[in-house]
Amino acid sequence: MSSDLHFPQCLKCNQGVLIPLSDYGRDGASIMYKAWVCTNPDCGFHLRIDNGEVSIGKDIGKSFK
């Protein structure tokens, strides 16, 4: 069985691809594809959904949770 997953190329850097990330909501429900992140660490492009709003390219910080 082969996996033919194709992710979109990052249009900011044209080197990485955008991969989807999932998370859990406040009540523990799974949130599929909450964010899309460029695989190129020098690029840093990402977009995410927080409380129904889309954030694009804000600084990525470390989580201390």
Backbone as JSON, one array per atom type, in Angstrom:
{
  "sequence": "MSSDLHFPQCLKCNQGVLIPLSDYGRDGASIMYKAWVCTNPDCGFHLRIDNGEVSIGKDIGKSFK",
  "N": [[0.84, -1.17, 0.0], [0.76, 2.08, -1.0], [1.45, 5.44, -0.08], [0.25, 8.28, -1.41], [0.65, 11.06, -0.79], [0.59, 14.47, -1.38], [1.87, 17.56, -0.75], [1.31, 21.12, -0.76], [3.61, 23.36, -2.36], [5.59, 25.78, -0.67], [4.83, 29.07, -1.21], [6.15, 31.28, -0.36], [8.94, 30.81, 0.08], [9.6, 28.95, -1.86], [11.05, 26.62, -1.5], [10.47, 24.86, 0.59], [7.73, 22.7, 1.66], [4.25, 22.96, 2.47], [3.0, 21.63, 5.39], [0.35, 19.95, 7.12], [-0.76, 20.52, 10.48], [-2.17, 19.21, 13.45], [-4.28, 19.68, 16.37], [-5.53, 19.87, 19.75], [-8.64, 20.92, 21.07], [-10.04, 23.11, 23.62], [-11.78, 21.5, 25.08], [-10.77, 19.03, 24.65], [-11.33, 17.96, 22.2], [-10.39, 16.8, 18.97], [-8.72, 18.83, 16.61], [-8.46, 18.96, 13.38], [-5.94, 19.79, 11.07], [-5.2, 22.38, 12.08], [-3.15, 24.12, 11.67], [-0.86, 25.13, 9.08], [2.41, 24.59, 8.08], [5.57, 25.66, 6.88], [8.12, 23.49, 5.72], [10.73, 24.3, 5.5], [13.14, 25.39, 7.6], [14.38, 27.9, 7.58], [12.55, 29.58, 6.45], [9.99, 29.89, 7.84], [7.29, 30.42, 7.34], [3.85, 30.23, 8.14], [0.43, 29.37, 8.72], [-2.48, 29.6, 10.74], [-5.39, 28.6, 12.63], [-7.13, 30.23, 15.11], [-9.51, 30.38, 17.49], [-11.45, 30.74, 15.48], [-10.31, 32.65, 13.84], [-7.99, 33.41, 11.25], [-4.53, 33.32, 11.32], [-1.67, 34.6, 9.83], [1.67, 34.03, 9.23], [2.72, 35.15, 11.64], [5.14, 35.68, 14.29], [6.84, 32.75, 15.34], [6.78, 31.22, 18.37], [8.3, 29.57, 21.22], [6.69, 27.0, 23.01], [5.97, 26.61, 26.4], [4.49, 24.72, 27.68]],
  "CA": [[0.0, 0.0, 0.0], [1.58, 3.28, -1.07], [0.8, 6.69, 0.31], [0.52, 9.29, -2.43], [0.35, 12.38, -0.24], [1.29, 15.58, -2.0], [1.6, 18.8, -0.04], [1.6, 22.27, -1.61], [4.88, 24.05, -2.21], [5.51, 27.07, -0.01], [4.98, 30.14, -2.19], [7.02, 32.33, 0.19], [10.36, 30.5, -0.12], [9.72, 28.05, -3.0], [11.97, 25.52, -1.19], [9.79, 23.91, 1.47], [6.34, 22.4, 1.38], [3.39, 23.22, 3.62], [2.46, 20.4, 5.97], [-0.71, 20.25, 8.08], [-0.59, 20.13, 11.87], [-3.43, 19.11, 14.18], [-4.18, 20.04, 17.78], [-6.71, 19.55, 20.53], [-9.35, 22.09, 21.57], [-10.13, 23.27, 25.09], [-12.51, 20.37, 25.66], [-10.1, 17.79, 24.28], [-11.73, 17.49, 20.86], [-9.34, 16.92, 17.96], [-8.87, 19.86, 15.58], [-7.64, 18.56, 12.24], [-5.38, 20.84, 10.23], [-5.29, 23.67, 12.74], [-2.09, 24.98, 11.14], [-0.03, 24.66, 7.97], [3.74, 25.11, 8.38], [6.59, 25.37, 5.87], [9.15, 22.57, 6.2], [12.03, 24.96, 5.43], [13.3, 26.12, 8.86], [14.81, 29.28, 7.36], [11.41, 30.33, 5.94], [9.14, 30.24, 8.97], [5.9, 30.74, 6.99], [2.81, 29.36, 8.69], [-0.88, 29.95, 8.97], [-3.19, 28.8, 11.73], [-6.72, 29.04, 13.03], [-7.31, 30.39, 16.55], [-10.84, 30.93, 17.82], [-12.15, 31.11, 14.26], [-9.57, 33.65, 13.07], [-6.81, 32.89, 10.58], [-3.31, 34.1, 11.53], [-0.69, 34.27, 8.79], [3.05, 34.47, 9.32], [3.18, 35.81, 12.87], [6.33, 35.04, 14.83], [6.67, 31.45, 15.98], [7.45, 31.19, 19.66], [8.36, 28.26, 21.86], [5.67, 26.75, 24.02], [6.53, 26.06, 27.62], [3.44, 23.92, 28.32]],
  "C": [[0.89, 1.24, 0.0], [0.77, 4.5, -0.68], [1.21, 7.77, -0.69], [0.13, 10.67, -1.93], [1.21, 13.42, -0.94], [0.89, 16.86, -1.27], [1.99, 19.98, -0.92], [2.97, 22.88, -1.32], [4.66, 25.38, -1.52], [5.78, 28.16, -1.04], [5.84, 31.3, -1.66], [8.47, 32.06, -0.15], [10.61, 29.64, -1.36], [10.71, 26.91, -2.76], [11.29, 24.45, -0.35], [8.4, 23.6, 0.95], [5.54, 22.7, 2.64], [2.8, 21.9, 4.11], [1.4, 20.77, 7.01], [-0.36, 19.75, 9.48], [-1.96, 20.13, 12.54], [-3.18, 19.43, 15.64], [-5.43, 19.56, 18.48], [-7.31, 20.84, 21.06], [-9.39, 22.09, 23.09], [-10.8, 22.08, 25.76], [-11.92, 19.03, 25.27], [-10.48, 17.24, 22.92], [-10.59, 17.74, 19.87], [-9.69, 18.0, 16.95], [-7.91, 19.5, 14.46], [-7.19, 19.79, 11.46], [-5.56, 22.23, 10.83], [-4.26, 24.64, 12.16], [-1.44, 24.31, 9.94], [1.31, 25.37, 8.14], [4.7, 24.71, 7.27], [7.67, 24.49, 6.49], [10.56, 23.16, 6.15], [12.22, 25.79, 6.7], [13.75, 27.56, 8.69], [13.66, 30.17, 6.9], [10.52, 30.81, 7.07], [7.69, 30.56, 8.62], [4.96, 29.73, 7.64], [1.49, 30.11, 8.72], [-1.63, 29.02, 9.89], [-4.54, 29.41, 12.05], [-6.77, 29.08, 14.55], [-8.64, 31.07, 16.79], [-11.56, 31.45, 16.58], [-11.47, 32.16, 13.42], [-8.32, 33.02, 12.49], [-5.64, 33.84, 10.81], [-2.29, 33.65, 10.49], [0.66, 34.88, 9.14], [3.46, 35.24, 10.55], [4.38, 35.04, 13.4], [5.98, 33.73, 15.52], [7.46, 31.48, 17.28], [7.47, 29.79, 20.22], [7.26, 28.18, 22.9], [6.32, 26.12, 25.23], [5.49, 25.25, 28.4], [3.93, 22.56, 28.65]]
}
